[in-house]
Amino acid sequence: MTIISWIILGLLAGAIAKFLLPGRDPGGLIGTTLIGIVGAFIGGWISARWMDHPITKDFYDGTTWAAAIGGSLVLLVAYRLLFGNSRN
């Protein structure tokens, strides 16, 4: 995948993760994109390391999307555990 593909995947995965786990999180377009990109790396690493299922580099692969969204959800949960209600 190209850099543009990673950015698009990150934006969409971050948006889906925020939709599935609503609440006050670091926001905006850039924050959502960064959450999605970092979440994609986390999800891919978890999938390859512990699930023995390496992620392909194909943009249209469902496993890539599932790992990116799952990693983004993990990142959002970790953010909420660490920072809680500090954004009130």
Summary of the structure (lengths in Angstrom):
residues: 88
radius of gyration: 12.7
end to end distance: 38.3
largest distance: 40.4
contacts: 275
relative contact order: 0.21
helix: 70%
strand: 0%
